[in-house]
């Protein structure tokens, strides 16, 4: 541990208990003197939102199983129809 160093931090806790307990932002030395606490918190939330939007992929939800059952039934019906026509 380094002695004689103190940093100011902003700790942001999510409203819902998920995988993360908190996010910690380390302030620049003069940041606390330049702006108030509300602006610090607003900036921390903006940084977190920007990070998530740029670095987290949006995953498509998988199709529900009934869709695959219906698609299989449709393909099977089409195959039967084609074989009936060709006979």
DSSP file (Angstrom, degrees, kcal/mol; ACC not computed):
  #  RESIDUE AA STRUCTURE BP1 BP2  ACC     N-H-->O    O-->H-N    N-H-->O    O-->H-N    TCO  KAPPA ALPHA  PHI   PSI    X-CA   Y-CA   Z-CA
    1    1 A X              0   0    0      0, 0.0     2,-0.5     0, 0.0     0, 0.0   0.000 360.0 360.0 360.0 138.3    0.0    0.0    0.0
    2    2 A X    >   -     0   0    0      3,-0.0     3,-0.5     2,-0.0     2,-0.3  -0.732 360.0-144.4 -86.8 128.6    1.2    3.5   -0.9
    3    3 A X  T 3  S+     0   0    0     -2,-0.5     3,-0.1     1,-0.2    -1,-0.0  -0.666  74.1  28.7 -93.8 149.5    1.2    5.8    2.1
    4    4 A X  T 3  S+     0   0    0     -2,-0.3     2,-0.5     1,-0.2    -1,-0.2   0.560  88.4 114.3  85.5   9.4    0.4    9.5    1.9
    5    5 A X    <   +     0   0    0     -3,-0.5     2,-0.4     2,-0.0    -1,-0.2  -0.954  37.4 177.0-115.7 126.5   -1.9    9.3   -1.1
    6    6 A X        -     0   0    0     -2,-0.5     2,-0.4    -3,-0.1    -3,-0.0  -0.994   4.7-172.3-128.5 137.2   -5.6   10.1   -0.8
    7    7 A X        -     0   0    0     -2,-0.4     2,-0.4    19,-0.0    21,-0.1  -0.928  20.1-130.5-124.7 148.6   -8.1   10.2   -3.6
    8    8 A X        -     0   0    0     -2,-0.4    19,-2.8    19,-0.3     2,-0.3  -0.808  30.7-170.5 -96.8 142.3  -11.7   11.3   -3.7
    9    9 A X  E     -A   26   0A   0     -2,-0.4     2,-0.5    17,-0.2    17,-0.2  -0.903  23.3-141.0-131.7 157.6  -14.1    8.9   -5.2
   10   10 A X  E     -A   25   0A   0     15,-2.7    15,-2.8    -2,-0.3     2,-0.6  -0.991  19.6-158.7-115.2 125.9  -17.8    8.8   -6.3
   11   11 A X  E     -A   24   0A   0     -2,-0.5     2,-0.5    13,-0.2    13,-0.2  -0.926   5.3-166.9-108.7 121.8  -19.5    5.5   -5.5
   12   12 A X  E     -A   23   0A   0     11,-3.0    11,-2.7    -2,-0.6     2,-0.4  -0.940   2.0-164.0-112.2 121.6  -22.6    4.7   -7.6
   13   13 A X        -     0   0    0     -2,-0.5     9,-0.2     9,-0.2     8,-0.1  -0.878  22.6-119.4-105.0 135.1  -24.8    1.9   -6.4
   14   14 A X        -     0   0    0      7,-0.5     4,-0.0    -2,-0.4    -1,-0.0  -0.367  16.2-126.5 -71.0 151.9  -27.4    0.4   -8.8
   15   15 A X  S    S+     0   0    0      2,-0.1     2,-0.4    -2,-0.0    -1,-0.1   0.813  95.5  49.0 -68.3 -29.0  -31.1    0.6   -7.8
   16   16 A X  S    S-     0   0    0      0, 0.0     2,-0.9     0, 0.0    -2,-0.1  -0.899  91.0-116.7-113.7 142.1  -31.6   -3.2   -8.3
   17   17 A X        +     0   0    0     -2,-0.4     4,-0.1     1,-0.1     2,-0.1  -0.650  59.0 138.3 -76.8 107.9  -29.3   -5.8   -6.8
   18   18 A X  S    S-     0   0    0     -2,-0.9    -1,-0.1     2,-0.8     0, 0.0   0.037  73.0 -47.4-118.7-132.0  -27.9   -7.6   -9.8
   19   19 A X  S    S+     0   0    0     -2,-0.1     2,-0.4     2,-0.0    -2,-0.1   0.728 119.6  60.8 -81.1 -23.2  -24.4   -8.8  -10.5
   20   20 A X        -     0   0    0      1,-0.1    -2,-0.8     3,-0.0    -6,-0.2  -0.852  55.2-167.3-112.6 142.1  -22.7   -5.6   -9.4
   21   21 A X  S    S-     0   0    0     -2,-0.4    -7,-0.5     1,-0.3     2,-0.3   0.861  71.4 -21.3 -87.4 -42.4  -22.8   -4.0   -6.0
   22   22 A X        -     0   0    0     -9,-0.2     2,-0.4     2,-0.0    -1,-0.3  -0.991  49.8-128.2-163.0 159.9  -21.3   -0.6   -7.0
   23   23 A X  E     -A   12   0A   0    -11,-2.7   -11,-3.0    -2,-0.3     2,-0.5  -0.967  24.2-152.6-115.7 136.0  -19.2    1.4   -9.5
   24   24 A X  E     -A   11   0A   0     -2,-0.4     2,-0.5   -13,-0.2   -13,-0.2  -0.941   8.2-169.2-116.1 124.7  -16.3    3.4   -8.2
   25   25 A X  E     -A   10   0A   0    -15,-2.8   -15,-2.7    -2,-0.5     2,-0.6  -0.954  14.5-144.2-112.9 126.2  -15.1    6.5  -10.0
   26   26 A X  E     -A    9   0A   0     -2,-0.5   -17,-0.2   -17,-0.2     2,-0.1  -0.800  21.8-136.8 -92.3 124.4  -11.8    8.1   -8.9
   27   27 A X        -     0   0    0    -19,-2.8   -19,-0.3    -2,-0.6     2,-0.1  -0.436  15.5-109.3 -81.9 150.9  -11.9   11.9   -9.2
   28   28 A X    >>  -     0   0    0     -2,-0.1     3,-1.1     1,-0.1     4,-0.6  -0.357  42.9-100.6 -67.0 161.0   -9.2   14.2  -10.6
   29   29 A X  T 34 S+     0   0    0      1,-0.3     3,-0.2     2,-0.1     4,-0.2   0.862 118.7  32.6 -57.9 -41.5   -7.6   16.2   -7.9
   30   30 A X  T 3> S+     0   0    0      1,-0.2     4,-1.3     2,-0.1     3,-0.4   0.380  92.0  95.5 -99.3   5.6   -9.4   19.5   -8.5
   31   31 A X  H <> S+     0   0    0     -3,-1.1     4,-1.7     1,-0.2     3,-0.3   0.896  81.6  53.0 -65.3 -41.3  -12.8   18.0   -9.6
   32   32 A X  H  < S+     0   0    0     -4,-0.6    -1,-0.2    -3,-0.2    -2,-0.1   0.788 110.1  49.1 -67.1 -26.4  -14.4   18.2   -6.2
   33   33 A X  H  4 S+     0   0    0     -3,-0.4    -1,-0.2    -4,-0.2    -2,-0.2   0.782 110.6  50.1 -81.5 -27.0  -13.6   21.9   -5.9
   34   34 A X  H  < S+     0   0    0     -4,-1.3     2,-0.3    -3,-0.3    -2,-0.2   0.843 116.6  24.7 -82.8 -34.1  -14.9   22.8   -9.4
   35   35 A X  S  < S-     0   0    0     -4,-1.7     2,-0.1     1,-0.0    -1,-0.1  -0.838  78.9-106.6-131.5 165.3  -18.4   21.2   -9.3
   36   36 A X     >  -     0   0    0     -2,-0.3     4,-1.9     1,-0.1     3,-0.2  -0.337  38.9 -99.8 -87.9 173.4  -21.0   20.2   -6.8
   37   37 A X  H  > S+     0   0    0      1,-0.2     4,-2.3     2,-0.2     5,-0.2   0.843 119.4  56.7 -62.5 -36.7  -21.9   16.6   -5.7
   38   38 A X  H  > S+     0   0    0      1,-0.2     4,-2.2     2,-0.2    -1,-0.2   0.906 108.3  46.9 -64.4 -40.7  -24.9   16.5   -7.9
   39   39 A X  H  > S+     0   0    0     -3,-0.2     4,-2.4     2,-0.2    -1,-0.2   0.863 109.9  54.0 -69.7 -35.2  -22.9   17.3  -11.1
   40   40 A X  H  X S+     0   0    0     -4,-1.9     4,-2.2     2,-0.2    -2,-0.2   0.929 110.9  45.9 -61.6 -44.9  -20.3   14.7  -10.1
   41   41 A X  H  X S+     0   0    0     -4,-2.3     4,-2.2     2,-0.2    -2,-0.2   0.893 111.6  51.8 -65.8 -40.3  -22.9   12.0   -9.8
   42   42 A X  H  X S+     0   0    0     -4,-2.2     4,-2.2     1,-0.2    -2,-0.2   0.920 110.9  47.7 -61.8 -44.6  -24.5   13.0  -13.1
   43   43 A X  H  X S+     0   0    0     -4,-2.4     4,-2.4     2,-0.2    -2,-0.2   0.891 109.9  52.9 -64.5 -40.1  -21.1   12.8  -14.9
   44   44 A X  H  X S+     0   0    0     -4,-2.2     4,-2.2     1,-0.2    -1,-0.2   0.910 110.2  47.6 -62.4 -42.1  -20.4    9.4  -13.3
   45   45 A X  H  X S+     0   0    0     -4,-2.2     4,-2.5     2,-0.2    -1,-0.2   0.894 111.0  51.2 -66.4 -39.5  -23.7    8.1  -14.6
   46   46 A X  H  X S+     0   0    0     -4,-2.2     4,-2.4     2,-0.2    -2,-0.2   0.908 110.1  49.4 -63.7 -41.7  -23.1    9.5  -18.1
   47   47 A X  H  X S+     0   0    0     -4,-2.4     4,-2.3     2,-0.2    -2,-0.2   0.921 112.2  48.1 -63.3 -43.6  -19.7    7.9  -18.2
   48   48 A X  H  X S+     0   0    0     -4,-2.2     4,-2.3     2,-0.2    -2,-0.2   0.921 112.7  47.9 -64.1 -43.8  -21.1    4.5  -17.2
   49   49 A X  H  X S+     0   0    0     -4,-2.5     4,-2.5     1,-0.2    -2,-0.2   0.896 111.8  50.1 -64.2 -40.4  -24.0    4.7  -19.7
   50   50 A X  H  X S+     0   0    0     -4,-2.4     4,-1.8     2,-0.2    -1,-0.2   0.906 110.4  50.5 -64.2 -41.5  -21.6    5.7  -22.5
   51   51 A X  H  X S+     0   0    0     -4,-2.3     4,-2.2     1,-0.2     5,-0.3   0.932 112.1  46.7 -61.8 -46.1  -19.3    2.8  -21.6
   52   52 A X  H  X S+     0   0    0     -4,-2.3     4,-1.8     1,-0.2    -2,-0.2   0.919 111.9  50.1 -63.8 -44.0  -22.2    0.3  -21.7
   53   53 A X  H  < S+     0   0    0     -4,-2.5    -1,-0.2     1,-0.2    -2,-0.2   0.820 118.1  39.4 -67.0 -29.6  -23.6    1.6  -25.0
   54   54 A X  H  < S+     0   0    0     -4,-1.8    -1,-0.2    -5,-0.2    -2,-0.2   0.769 125.7  31.8 -89.1 -27.5  -20.2    1.4  -26.7
   55   55 A X  H  < S+     0   0    0     -4,-2.2     2,-0.6    -5,-0.2    -3,-0.2   0.530  99.9  77.9-114.0  -7.6  -18.8   -1.9  -25.2
   56   56 A X  S  < S-     0   0    0     -4,-1.8     2,-0.1    -5,-0.3    -1,-0.1  -0.913  72.7-133.9-109.8 124.9  -21.8   -4.1  -24.6
   57   57 A X        -     0   0    0     -2,-0.6     2,-0.8     1,-0.1    -2,-0.1  -0.438  15.6-125.6 -72.8 144.7  -23.3   -6.0  -27.5
   58   58 A X        -     0   0    0     -2,-0.1     2,-0.4    -5,-0.1    -1,-0.1  -0.837  29.1-151.0 -88.9 117.3  -27.0   -6.0  -27.9
   59   59 A X        -     0   0    0     -2,-0.8     2,-0.2     1,-0.0     3,-0.0  -0.726  10.8-125.2 -93.1 135.9  -28.0   -9.6  -28.1
   60   60 A X        -     0   0    0     -2,-0.4     2,-0.2     1,-0.1     3,-0.1  -0.550  30.5-111.2 -74.4 142.0  -31.0  -10.6  -30.0
   61   61 A X        -     0   0    0     -2,-0.2    -1,-0.1     1,-0.1     3,-0.1  -0.533  36.8-110.3 -71.3 138.0  -33.5  -12.7  -28.0
   62   62 A X        -     0   0    0     -2,-0.2    -1,-0.1     1,-0.1     2,-0.1  -0.342  37.7 -98.4 -67.5 151.7  -33.7  -16.2  -29.3
   63   63 A X        -     0   0    0      1,-0.1    -1,-0.1     2,-0.1     5,-0.1  -0.417  44.9-104.2 -68.6 145.3  -36.8  -17.3  -31.0
   64   64 A X    >>  -     0   0    0      1,-0.1     3,-1.4    -2,-0.1     4,-1.0  -0.351  27.9-111.5 -71.3 152.6  -39.3  -19.1  -28.8
   65   65 A X  H 3> S+     0   0    0      1,-0.3     4,-2.1     2,-0.2     3,-0.3   0.826 113.7  63.5 -54.0 -37.4  -39.6  -22.9  -29.2
   66   66 A X  H 3> S+     0   0    0      1,-0.2     4,-2.4     2,-0.2    -1,-0.3   0.831  97.6  58.7 -59.9 -28.1  -43.2  -22.7  -30.6
   67   67 A X  H <> S+     0   0    0     -3,-1.4     4,-2.5     2,-0.2    -1,-0.2   0.933 107.1  45.5 -62.9 -45.2  -41.7  -20.8  -33.6
   68   68 A X  H  X S+     0   0    0     -4,-1.0     4,-2.4    -3,-0.3    -2,-0.2   0.873 111.6  52.4 -67.3 -36.7  -39.4  -23.7  -34.4
   69   69 A X  H  X S+     0   0    0     -4,-2.1     4,-2.3     2,-0.2    -1,-0.2   0.927 112.1  45.5 -63.1 -44.4  -42.3  -26.2  -33.9
   70   70 A X  H  X S+     0   0    0     -4,-2.4     4,-2.4     2,-0.2    -2,-0.2   0.899 112.6  50.7 -66.5 -40.1  -44.5  -24.3  -36.3
   71   71 A X  H  X S+     0   0    0     -4,-2.5     4,-2.4     2,-0.2    -2,-0.2   0.899 111.2  48.8 -64.4 -40.2  -41.6  -23.9  -38.8
   72   72 A X  H  X S+     0   0    0     -4,-2.4     4,-2.4     2,-0.2    -2,-0.2   0.904 111.7  48.8 -64.7 -41.8  -40.9  -27.6  -38.7
   73   73 A X  H  X S+     0   0    0     -4,-2.3     4,-2.4     2,-0.2    -2,-0.2   0.896 111.4  50.5 -65.6 -39.3  -44.6  -28.4  -39.2
   74   74 A X  H  X S+     0   0    0     -4,-2.4     4,-2.3     2,-0.2    -2,-0.2   0.919 111.8  46.6 -64.6 -44.4  -44.8  -26.0  -42.1
   75   75 A X  H  X S+     0   0    0     -4,-2.4     4,-2.4     2,-0.2    -2,-0.2   0.893 112.6  50.2 -65.4 -39.3  -41.7  -27.5  -43.8
   76   76 A X  H  X S+     0   0    0     -4,-2.4     4,-2.3     2,-0.2    -2,-0.2   0.920 111.3  48.7 -64.3 -43.6  -43.1  -31.1  -43.3
   77   77 A X  H  X S+     0   0    0     -4,-2.4     4,-2.4     2,-0.2    -2,-0.2   0.896 111.0  50.6 -62.4 -40.7  -46.4  -30.1  -44.8
   78   78 A X  H  X S+     0   0    0     -4,-2.3     4,-2.4     2,-0.2    -2,-0.2   0.908 109.6  50.4 -64.6 -41.4  -44.7  -28.5  -47.7
   79   79 A X  H  X S+     0   0    0     -4,-2.4     4,-2.3     2,-0.2    -2,-0.2   0.914 111.4  48.3 -63.5 -42.3  -42.6  -31.7  -48.3
   80   80 A X  H  X S+     0   0    0     -4,-2.3     4,-2.2     2,-0.2    -2,-0.2   0.908 111.7  50.4 -63.4 -41.8  -45.8  -33.8  -48.2
   81   81 A X  H  X S+     0   0    0     -4,-2.4     4,-2.1     2,-0.2    -2,-0.2   0.912 110.5  48.8 -63.4 -42.9  -47.5  -31.5  -50.6
   82   82 A X  H  X S+     0   0    0     -4,-2.4     4,-2.2     1,-0.2    -1,-0.2   0.918 112.6  47.5 -64.7 -43.1  -44.6  -31.6  -53.1
   83   83 A X  H  X S+     0   0    0     -4,-2.3     4,-0.9     1,-0.2    -1,-0.2   0.859 111.2  51.7 -67.5 -33.0  -44.4  -35.4  -52.9
   84   84 A X  H  < S+     0   0    0     -4,-2.2     3,-0.3     2,-0.2    -1,-0.2   0.878 111.4  47.2 -69.4 -37.0  -48.2  -35.7  -53.4
   85   85 A X  H  < S+     0   0    0     -4,-2.1    -2,-0.2     1,-0.2    -1,-0.2   0.889 110.1  52.5 -70.2 -39.1  -48.1  -33.4  -56.5
   86   86 A X  H  <        0   0    0     -4,-2.2    -1,-0.2     1,-0.2    -2,-0.2   0.658 360.0 360.0 -73.5 -16.0  -45.1  -35.2  -58.0
   87   87 A X     <        0   0    0     -4,-0.9    -1,-0.2    -3,-0.3    -2,-0.1   0.470 360.0 360.0 -77.6 360.0  -46.8  -38.7  -57.8
